[in-house]
Amino acid sequence: MATKKPASPANLQSAIEEKGYSWTAGATALSELSASEQKSFLGLDVEKAELQAMSAAISAAERVELSSFAAFAAPPSVDWRNNGGNWVTPIKNQANCGSCVSFATCATLESRVRIACKNAGFSIDLSEAHLFYCGCGNCCGTGWNFPPALNFCKATGVGKETDFPYTPANQPCKAGVAPYIKIDNWTAILSVADRKNILATKGPVVAGMAVFQDFFSYRTGVYRHVTGALAGYHAISVIGYDDSLQCWIAKNSWGPGWGDAGFFKIGYGQCQIDTSFAFYDVDLKCPAAPIDDCARYVPGLKRVLEIARTNQALRLCLRYYVCGRLPRPANCPLAYIVLARSIIAILQRCPQYRAPFCRALG
């Protein structure tokens, strides 16, 4: 027997207007699917007891916050798409596989790497397939949860998309994928005040929410549940908030044909996002020049500097080609130019060594 389709976007819009809510429904990449097909785009596997325990922990944390000034510490709004630059990577599509935890986690890590590297244009595309199919296994039909995904990011790390491209179907873990980023630690953030402070000071976070059938027809505005049955639970990346609109701002993994070009706003307290689910903060370092990787170049750089101290021609060539210092030497042997190019490549990978290297050349 075919699964009944949800209410049409037109009927849903009428219900939204009757409630006086400020969001718009319409045809999306998911709105015309059957309820069972829509459910395949979710994938947060959480038990009722876990939700109840988290809800109790959040309530306790909120009671503590009421006795402090923490709630007044965060700015009234933040959006990491426009916060001195766009630190959020492009929207992706998990398709009909329950891999949302992997997508939400990778989306958050990509933004956090850009922030850690202090470079909004930093090129990074993590492998959701590596995290999901190696960390969870054949889980398209069952989904996953936050702690095991974050623990995998800490213990094993996540590789690049180019090393293990994502396809929305169960597949074996690909051997030999080198981790590009590892997290140092992760923390469940409970109170609303702490969530806002983390978002404002550190960046996007991983989050979960309940999804009802009207959510699949969301186009723009601040979503608040109006009608339709619970479809399941879903992982997202929260990239900001707005107190004037009383909402969280989030990045989804259903492609740009859903929502506001793939993003959405959701009201505070809606769909259990901040009453039964924690936000997950991560700690990581910029992977552009890992200390362990760059350290292997130090002996060679020191050796070149030692030679350059007594070889004025080499020193002048390196000063010009590596450090850009005039005057240009009248004649640099080909061997010196090749050496300079090698050093340039090292310093591009490990920019923390450029200044001390050039200072040592005088």
C-alpha positions as CSV (number, residue, x, y, z in Angstrom):
1,M,0.0,0.0,0.0
2,A,1.4,3.4,-1.0
3,T,2.2,5.9,1.8
4,K,-0.2,8.9,1.8
5,K,1.3,12.1,0.6
6,P,1.4,15.1,3.0
7,A,-0.8,18.1,2.7
8,S,-0.2,20.3,-0.3
9,P,1.9,23.4,0.1
10,A,-1.1,25.6,-0.8
11,N,-3.3,24.1,2.0
12,L,-0.3,24.3,4.3
13,Q,0.2,28.0,3.6
14,S,-3.4,28.7,4.5
15,A,-2.9,26.9,7.9
16,I,0.3,29.0,8.5
17,E,-1.6,32.2,7.9
18,E,-4.4,31.2,10.2
19,K,-1.8,30.6,12.9
20,G,-0.3,34.0,12.3
21,Y,3.2,32.6,11.7
22,S,5.9,34.2,9.5
23,W,7.1,31.5,7.2
24,T,6.2,30.6,3.7
25,A,5.5,27.1,2.4
26,G,5.8,26.0,-1.2
27,A,7.0,23.4,-3.6
28,T,10.5,22.1,-2.7
29,A,12.7,19.3,-3.7
30,L,11.1,17.1,-1.0
31,S,7.5,18.4,-0.7
32,E,6.0,16.2,-3.4
33,L,7.6,13.0,-2.0
34,S,5.6,10.5,-0.1
35,A,5.9,10.5,3.7
36,S,8.1,7.4,3.6
37,E,10.3,8.9,0.9
38,Q,10.7,12.1,3.0
39,K,11.6,10.1,6.0
40,S,14.6,8.6,4.1
41,F,16.1,12.1,4.1
42,L,16.4,12.1,7.9
43,G,18.6,9.8,10.0
44,L,19.1,11.0,13.6
45,D,18.8,7.7,15.5
46,V,17.7,8.6,19.1
47,E,15.7,6.7,21.7
48,K,12.8,8.2,23.7
49,A,14.7,7.6,26.9
50,E,17.6,9.6,25.6
51,L,15.4,12.5,24.6
52,Q,13.8,12.5,28.1
53,A,17.2,12.4,29.8
54,M,18.5,15.2,27.7
55,S,15.4,17.3,28.3
56,A,15.9,16.9,32.0
57,A,19.5,17.9,31.8
58,I,18.6,21.0,29.7
59,S,15.9,22.0,32.2
60,A,18.4,21.8,35.0
61,A,21.0,23.8,33.1
62,E,18.4,26.5,32.3
63,R,17.5,26.8,36.0
64,V,21.2,27.5,36.8
65,E,21.4,30.1,34.0
66,L,18.4,32.0,35.5
67,S,20.6,32.8,38.5
68,S,23.5,34.2,36.5
69,F,24.2,37.0,34.0
70,A,25.3,34.6,31.2
71,A,22.0,35.2,29.3
72,F,23.0,38.8,28.7
73,A,26.6,38.1,27.5
74,A,25.9,37.2,23.8
75,P,25.2,39.7,21.1
76,P,21.6,40.0,19.9
77,S,22.3,38.1,16.6
78,V,25.0,36.3,14.7
79,D,25.1,34.7,11.3
80,W,28.4,33.1,10.2
81,R,27.4,33.6,6.5
82,N,27.9,37.3,7.1
83,N,30.2,37.8,10.1
84,G,33.2,39.6,8.7
85,G,33.0,37.2,5.8
86,N,31.2,34.0,4.8
87,W,32.6,31.2,7.0
88,V,29.9,28.6,5.9
89,T,30.7,26.1,3.1
90,P,28.2,25.4,0.3
91,I,25.0,23.4,0.8
92,K,25.2,19.7,0.1
93,N,22.6,16.9,-0.4
94,Q,22.5,13.7,1.6
95,A,19.7,12.4,-0.6
96,N,17.7,9.4,0.5
97,C,20.2,8.0,3.0
98,G,20.0,8.5,6.7
99,S,23.4,10.2,6.9
100,C,22.4,13.6,8.3
101,V,24.6,13.3,11.4
102,S,27.6,13.0,9.1
103,F,26.6,16.0,7.0
104,A,25.8,18.2,10.0
105,T,29.1,17.3,11.6
106,C,31.2,17.9,8.5
107,A,29.4,21.2,7.8
108,T,30.2,22.3,11.3
109,L,33.8,21.2,11.1
110,E,34.3,22.9,7.7
111,S,33.2,26.2,9.2
112,R,35.2,25.8,12.3
113,V,38.3,25.1,10.3
114,R,37.8,28.3,8.3
115,I,37.4,30.2,11.6
116,A,40.5,28.5,13.2
117,C,42.5,29.3,10.1
118,K,41.2,32.9,10.2
119,N,40.4,32.6,6.5
120,A,36.8,32.7,5.3
121,G,37.9,31.6,1.8
122,F,39.8,28.6,3.1
123,S,39.1,25.7,0.7
124,I,37.8,22.7,2.6
125,D,35.4,19.9,1.6
126,L,35.3,17.0,4.1
127,S,34.2,13.5,3.2
128,E,30.8,12.7,4.7
129,A,31.3,9.2,3.3
130,H,34.4,8.6,5.3
131,L,32.7,9.7,8.5
132,F,29.5,7.9,7.9
133,Y,30.5,4.6,6.1
134,C,33.6,4.1,8.2
135,G,32.3,5.4,11.4
136,C,28.8,3.9,11.3
137,G,28.8,1.3,8.6
138,N,25.8,0.3,6.5
139,C,23.6,2.8,8.3
140,C,21.6,4.5,5.5
141,G,18.4,2.8,6.7
142,T,19.0,3.2,10.4
143,G,20.8,6.5,10.9
144,W,23.4,7.5,13.5
145,N,23.8,9.6,16.7
146,F,26.1,12.4,17.7
147,P,28.4,10.9,20.3
148,P,29.8,8.1,18.1
149,A,30.2,10.5,15.2
150,L,32.1,13.0,17.2
151,N,34.2,10.3,18.9
152,F,35.2,9.1,15.4
153,C,36.2,12.7,14.5
154,K,38.4,12.7,17.6
155,A,39.9,9.3,17.4
156,T,40.2,8.8,13.7
157,G,39.5,12.1,12.0
158,V,37.8,12.9,8.7
159,G,39.3,12.8,5.3
160,K,38.7,14.9,2.2
161,E,35.7,14.5,-0.1
162,T,38.1,13.9,-3.0
163,D,39.5,10.8,-1.3
164,F,36.1,9.2,-0.5
165,P,33.3,10.8,-2.5
166,Y,29.8,10.5,-1.1
167,T,27.0,8.5,-2.7
168,P,23.6,8.0,-1.0
169,A,23.8,4.2,-0.6
170,N,25.4,1.8,1.8
171,Q,29.0,1.0,0.8
172,P,32.0,-0.4,2.5
173,C,34.5,1.8,4.3
174,K,37.3,2.8,1.9
175,A,40.7,1.8,3.2
176,G,43.6,4.2,3.3
177,V,41.7,7.5,3.5
178,A,44.0,9.9,5.3
179,P,42.4,12.0,8.0
180,Y,42.5,15.7,7.1
181,I,41.1,17.1,10.4
182,K,40.7,15.7,13.9
183,I,38.9,17.4,16.7
184,D,40.6,17.7,20.0
185,N,37.4,17.5,22.0
186,W,33.7,17.9,21.9
187,T,31.1,19.2,24.4
188,A,27.3,19.0,24.7
189,I,26.0,22.6,25.2
190,L,22.7,22.7,27.1
191,S,21.4,26.1,28.2
192,V,20.2,28.7,25.6
193,A,22.6,31.3,27.0
194,D,25.6,29.0,26.5
195,R,24.5,28.0,23.0
196,K,24.4,31.6,22.0
197,N,27.8,32.4,23.6
198,I,29.4,29.4,21.8
199,L,27.8,30.4,18.5
200,A,28.9,34.0,18.9
201,T,32.5,33.4,20.0
202,K,33.5,30.0,18.4
203,G,31.2,29.3,15.4
204,P,28.6,26.9,14.1
205,V,27.5,23.9,16.1
206,V,26.0,20.5,15.5
207,A,22.3,20.1,16.5
208,G,19.3,17.9,16.3
209,M,15.5,18.5,15.9
210,A,12.2,16.7,15.4
211,V,10.9,17.0,11.8
212,F,7.2,17.2,11.1
213,Q,5.7,16.8,7.6
214,D,5.1,20.5,7.1
215,F,8.9,21.2,7.4
216,F,9.5,19.5,4.0
217,S,7.5,22.3,2.4
218,Y,9.5,25.1,4.1
219,R,10.7,27.9,1.7
220,T,11.6,30.9,3.8
221,G,10.9,32.8,7.0
222,V,10.9,31.6,10.6
223,Y,9.6,28.0,10.7
224,R,7.2,27.0,13.4
225,H,5.3,23.7,13.3
226,V,1.8,24.0,12.1
227,T,0.5,20.6,10.9
228,G,1.5,17.1,10.0
229,A,2.7,14.0,11.8
230,L,6.2,13.5,13.2
231,A,8.4,12.1,10.4
232,G,11.5,11.5,12.6
233,Y,14.6,13.2,13.9
234,H,17.2,15.1,11.9
235,A,20.7,16.5,12.4
236,I,21.6,20.0,11.2
237,S,24.4,22.6,11.6
238,V,23.3,25.7,13.5
239,I,25.2,28.7,12.1
240,G,23.6,31.6,14.0
241,Y,20.6,33.1,15.8
242,D,18.5,36.2,15.8
243,D,16.9,37.5,19.0
244,S,14.7,40.0,17.1
245,L,13.2,37.1,15.1
246,Q,13.4,34.7,18.1
247,C,15.0,32.0,16.0
248,W,18.0,29.8,15.3
249,I,19.6,30.0,11.8
250,A,20.6,26.6,10.4
251,K,22.2,24.8,7.4
252,N,20.5,21.7,6.1
253,S,21.7,18.9,3.9
254,W,18.8,18.6,1.5
255,G,20.4,20.5,-1.4
256,P,19.7,24.1,-2.5
257,G,16.3,23.2,-3.9
258,W,14.8,23.0,-0.4
259,G,14.2,25.9,2.0
260,D,16.0,29.2,1.6
261,A,18.6,27.9,-0.9
262,G,19.3,25.1,1.6
263,F,19.2,27.2,4.8
264,F,16.4,27.8,7.2
265,K,15.3,29.7,10.4
266,I,13.5,27.9,13.2
267,G,11.8,29.5,16.2
268,Y,13.3,29.1,19.7
269,G,11.7,26.2,21.4
270,Q,10.4,24.6,18.2
271,C,10.7,20.9,17.3
272,Q,12.6,20.2,20.5
273,I,15.8,21.8,19.0
274,D,16.7,23.5,22.3
275,T,14.5,21.6,24.7
276,S,15.4,17.9,24.0
277,F,18.6,18.2,22.0
278,A,21.9,19.6,23.0
279,F,24.1,21.7,20.7
280,Y,27.5,20.2,20.2
281,D,30.6,22.3,20.3
282,V,34.0,21.1,19.0
283,D,37.6,22.1,19.5
284,L,40.1,21.9,16.7
285,K,43.2,23.5,15.2
286,C,43.8,24.9,11.7
287,P,45.0,22.0,9.5
288,A,46.7,24.2,6.9
289,A,50.0,23.6,8.5
290,P,49.9,20.9,11.1
291,I,52.8,21.1,13.6
292,D,53.8,17.5,13.2
293,D,53.9,17.7,9.4
294,C,55.8,21.0,9.3
295,A,58.3,20.0,11.9
296,R,60.0,17.6,9.4
297,Y,61.1,20.6,7.3
298,V,62.9,22.4,10.1
299,P,66.2,20.5,9.9
300,G,66.5,21.2,6.2
301,L,65.7,24.8,6.5
302,K,68.3,25.2,9.3
303,R,70.9,23.5,7.1
304,V,70.2,25.9,4.2
305,L,70.5,28.9,6.6
306,E,73.9,27.5,7.8
307,I,75.2,27.3,4.3
308,A,73.9,30.7,3.4
309,R,75.8,32.3,6.3
310,T,79.1,31.7,4.5
311,N,77.8,31.7,0.9
312,Q,76.9,35.3,0.1
313,A,75.7,34.5,-3.5
314,L,73.2,31.9,-2.1
315,R,72.1,34.2,0.6
316,L,71.4,37.0,-1.9
317,C,69.5,34.7,-4.2
318,L,67.3,33.3,-1.4
319,R,66.7,36.9,-0.1
320,Y,65.4,37.9,-3.5
321,Y,63.5,34.7,-4.7
322,V,62.1,33.6,-1.3
323,C,61.7,36.8,0.6
324,G,61.2,39.3,-2.2
325,R,64.0,41.6,-1.1
326,L,65.9,43.8,-3.5
327,P,68.3,44.2,-5.1
328,R,67.9,41.4,-7.6
329,P,71.2,39.4,-7.9
330,A,73.0,39.8,-11.2
331,N,73.4,36.0,-11.6
332,C,71.8,33.2,-9.6
333,P,72.9,29.7,-10.6
334,L,70.1,27.3,-11.7
335,A,70.8,25.1,-8.6
336,Y,70.1,28.1,-6.3
337,I,66.9,28.9,-8.1
338,V,65.7,25.3,-7.8
339,L,66.5,25.4,-4.1
340,A,64.6,28.6,-3.7
341,R,61.6,27.1,-5.4
342,S,61.7,24.2,-3.0
343,I,61.9,26.5,0.0
344,I,59.0,28.6,-1.3
345,A,56.8,25.4,-1.6
346,I,57.7,24.5,2.0
347,L,56.9,28.0,3.3
348,Q,53.6,28.1,1.4
349,R,52.6,24.9,3.3
350,C,54.1,26.1,6.6
351,P,53.7,29.9,6.6
352,Q,54.7,30.2,10.3
353,Y,58.3,29.6,9.2
354,R,58.5,32.3,6.5
355,A,59.2,35.3,8.8
356,P,61.9,33.6,10.9
357,F,63.6,32.2,7.8
358,C,63.8,35.6,6.1
359,R,64.9,37.3,9.3
360,A,67.8,34.7,9.5
361,L,68.9,35.6,6.0
362,G,69.3,39.2,7.1
